[in-house]
Amino acid sequence: MTNEYPAPASLLPLAPATFHILIALATQDLHGYAIIQEVRDRTQGKVRLGAGTLYRSIQRMLEQGLIIEVRERPSPELDDQRRRYYRIAPFGTEVAKAETERLSQIVDMARSRGFAAETV
């Protein structure tokens, strides 16, 4: 990580939409509608990102250096040229890891107080 970015922990806690977008982009480049579908499918419909929330989040995430817009398209001949594709940036990966650790610590505390079953 270069000095142009703040410490990942300084962006925590992440807004739920931001964290879901980072998770959706963890393994593949996606366009906006595909991000909405990925989040919906991965959460069994419990999280539904609206277009306004998605695109406001994407704009902020681009400005923060969490994601980048990519020019390459998976199948240019089968794709709509108007679509913009996004990829998680290295800094976004670091921030997502920091958020995962933060949430894991909270879950561990809750488990220690009897709020959740212990993992096996």
N, C-alpha and C positions, 0 to 999 in steps of 0.2 A: 504494500500500500504506500502511495506517495504522500507527501506532506500537504498536498492540495485538498485532501479530504479530512474532515474531523474524525475523532475517535468514533468507531462504530457505536459504542455505548451512548454517545451523546445524542443519537437519534431515537433512543429507546425511551418508553415503550413505543413500538410501531402501532400505527392504526391497523385494525384487523384487515381492512381492504389491502393495505400495502403489503402486509405479510402474506396474504393469500396470493397476491400478484407475484411476489418474489418466488413463492413455492411453485406456482404454475410455470414460471419461466426457468426453473432450476435445471431442467433437462432438455428444453427445446425452445426455439424461437417461435413466438406466436403473435398473431394479430389480435386486435382488441376483442372482436367477437369470440375468437377461439379462447381467449383468456376467460371471458365470462362463462363459456361452456365448460372449460376445464375446472374452474372453481366450483361451479354448480355440480358437476359430475363427481368430483373428488369429495365433496361434502354431502353427497346424497341429497342435494337440493336444500340443505340447511342454510347455506350462504348463497345469496343471489346478488351479484353486483349489478347495479343499474349502470347504464351507459354514462350518465353524468358522473357518478362516483368513480367509475373506471377511468374516464378520460381526465378528470381532475387529478386523480391519483397518479396516472401516468405522467402528466405534465410535471407534477411536483417531483416525482421519482427521477425523471430525466434531469431536472434542474439540480437535484441532490447527487447525481452520479450513481444512483442505484441501478438504473437500467440504461440501455442505449438503444437507439433506433438502428436497425440494420437494413442495408440495401438489398442483400441477397434474398431471394425468394426460394422456397422449397421446390416448387414446380411452376416456373414463370408462365408456361403455356396453359396451365390450369388455374391460374390465379388472377384475381382482380387487381389491376395495377394501382387502384386507389388505396388498397390495404397497406397499412404500415405495420411492420413487424418489429418486435422488441425482444431484447436479450438481456438477461441479468448481467450486470457488470461485475468485475472482481470486487469492487467496493460493496455492491449489493449482496454478494455472497457473504462477505465478512459481516455485514449488518444482520443478515438473516441468521447466521450462526450465533451471533451475540443475542439476538432475540430468542432463538431456540433455547439457548442456555438460560436466559432469564426466566422464560416460561417453565423450563424444567425445574429450576430451583423453587419456583412458586408451587408447582405440583408436588414436589418432594415435601415442602413444608405442610401442604394440605394433607398429604398422606400421613405425615408424622402426627397430625392432630386428629386422625381418624375420619377425615372427610372423603377419602377415596381408598379403594382397595389397594393393598400392596401389590406390586408387580411381581410376577414369578420369574 
